Amino acid sequence: MANYTPRFQELKKSGHREEIVSALNSGPKQYKELEKMFEFSHTTLSKHLKDLQRTKFIEKDVQYGKLVYVLTRKGENAYNEIFFLENELAEMKERKGKYLSGGAPLQKDLNDPLFWPTVVHLAIDKNIENIFQMIPKEYLIKIQEDLILTLLYNIQKKKLPLDENNDGRIILGISIDYSDLVKMVKYNSYEKWKKFWIQEKTIDTIWTQDSITPHRRPYMLQYHIKEKRK
């Protein structure tokens, strides 16, 4: 389960510091190596390195007679939180997990070109069985359809401009912690959550902005629940 901890938030205050931590995750670096990697000024790089040492994300070390910067355990944990999805998939691969993907539902040949923008990806740990009894393949198509309908609705309603010359990908991930799923069923947690949401008439969720956005602080999304009409 992803936990957006104070440690994660502390690092996110500066995108540059996040980049330095990511660079050091691949191995120790000398100051001159970091200088070549980034377009920071000497003053800016020195300031960020001092801040990261002060907050104990990195530390200095001497390896093979050279002074280098290395991640501390706190820095390693922060990196894992930043790249949660990437690390989760890598670990599942090491555990010999299964991976499946699929796109558009099967269709007959038509004269008009048909485009389907989504591909669903499913990664499963090896020891979890009966996955398609819990998540039928038909539901994987339904997830895509619901997402596409939401995209089309917002594009049309908000009159969002689209650029045919632009390219790129959007990855939307949901991870399921199997042990938490088992506990949810055992303790009937979903029904308790539902009662709590109805009582409060809102769901508060922390959304954390990542390095590709200009925002550096988490914000609170409030989803208001409408009362059922009697």
N, C-alpha and C positions, 0 to 999 in steps of 0.2 A: 504494500500500500504506500502511495506517495504521501509523505508528510512535508508540508511547506513550513519548515522549522525556522526559529529566529536566526539560526546559523545561515540558512539559505537566504533569508531576507537581508541579513547584514552584508552578505557578499553582493547581492543584487543592487546595492546602492550605487555602485559604479560599474558600468559596462566594461570599462577598461580593466578593472581588477578581475572581472569574470573571465575576460580573454586571457589574462596572464595565468590564472589558475588552470584554464583549459590547456594552455601551452605546456605548463609544467606537468600536466598529467601524463604526457608522453615520455617524460624523463627529466632529470636535472638539467638546468640551463645556466650558462655563464651570463653575466650582465651583457656582454657584447653580442651574444647569441639572441638575447631578448631584444636588444636594440635593432638588430637586423630584421626581426620578425614583425615589429610594430612600427608604425609611423609616428609614435609619440616623440615629443621632444625629450631631451636628456632630463630636464627638470620634472616633466610629467611622469616619466618612467620611474625615476628615483622616488618620487612622492608615493606612487602606487605600491612600489616594493616595500617602502617603509611602513605604509598603512597595513599591508598584508602581513608583514612581520609582527607589527604591533597587535593585530587582531588574531595572530597565531594561525593564519591560513598557510603561511610558508615560513621557511627558516633557511639560514645559511648553513652550508656544509662544505667541507673540504674533501674532494674526491680526486685521487690521482694527482695531488699537488695543486689542484685548481679550485678556486672559490666558486661555488655554484649555489643556485637557489633550488630548493626542493619543497614539495608539498608536505605538510604535516598530516596527521590523521584527520584533523578537522578539515583541512583543505581537500583531502581525498573524498571525505563524506560530502562536502559541498559540491564537488564536481559530479558525484553520483546523483545528487538531487537535481542538478541542472539538466543532466542528460539522462533522466530517469528511463524514458522509453528505450533509448539506444542501449543502455546498460541492461535493462530487463531482457530485451531480445537476445543480446549477446550471451547472457547467463543461461537463458532457456536453450539456446543452441548448444552450449557446452553440456547441458544436461540431456542432450539428445531429444529435445522436444520436437513436436510435429508442427509443420507450417502448411497452411492452405490459403489459397487466394482464388477469387472469382469475380467476374465483372457482370456484364449485362445478361439478363435472362435470354435463353435461346429463342431465336426468332427465325421466321422464314425469310428467304431472299426477297427484297423489295427493290423497286426501281429507285425510290428516293433514298439518299444517304441517311443513315441513322447513326447518331453519336450517343454514347453513354459514358459520362465523365468519371464515374466512380469504379473503384475496385475494392472489394472488401478483403481484408487480411485477417487471418486467424492463426495465432500461435498458441500452442497448448503444451504444457509440460507432459512428459512421457508417462508419468504415473497417474494422470487424470484420465479416467475412462468415461465412456458413455457421453462424450461431449455433445454428439449430435442428437442425443435424447434430451439433453438440457437446452441446447441451442440448435433447433432444426435448420437444415440448409435453406429452407424456404424463408426463414426469418432473416437470414443474411441478405437475401434479395430485398426483403421489406425494409430493412435498415437503410439500404441504399436509396430505395424509392422515397422513403420519408425525408431523407436528407436532401435529395434532389428537389422535391416539392417545396421544401423550406427555402432552398436557394432561389428557385424560380419565383416564389412568392415575394421574397424580399427584394430581389432584383427588379421585379415589375412594380411593386408597391412604392419602393424608395427611389425608383428610376436611377438605379446605380449604373454608371457608365462601364461598358465592357470594351476591352482593347484586343482585337484579333491578332495584333502583332506581339502581344505579351505572351509569356510562357512561364510555367512553373507548376508546383504541386502544393496541395494542402493535405496535411495528414492530421486526422482527427482520431485520437486513440482513447479507448476505454479499457483499463485493466481490471481484471476480476481476481481478487484474492480468494483462492479456493477455501482456505481455512476460515476466513471471515464469512464466506457463503454458508459453510456448514454451521457456523455459530448462529448466523442470522436465522436459518431454518430451525435450529434447535431451540432458540429462545424467542422465536416469533418476533424478531426485531422489526421487520418491515411494518407490521401492523401497529407497533408501538411508535415507530417513526411517523406513520400516517396520522395517528391520533395527535401527536405532538404538532405536526405541521398544520392540521386543521384547527387546533386550539390556538396556535400562534398566528394563523392565517398568513404565514409567510415562510419561505425557506431562505435562510441566509447562507450564502456560499462564498468562500474565499477564492478569488481568481487571481493568479499571479502572472504579472506581465513578464515576458521573456525578453531576451536581448535584441530581438528584431523590432521591438516597438519602442517608442520614445518614452513610455511610462516606466518608472522604476519602483513604484510602490504598488502593493496589492490593493485591490478595491473590492468592495462588498457588492455582490449582486443579490438583490432581493426579488424573489419570485413570489408574487402574491397569489394566494389560492382563493379562488372564488367559492363562496359557499354554495352548496347544492340547493337548488330551488325545491321547495316542498310541493 
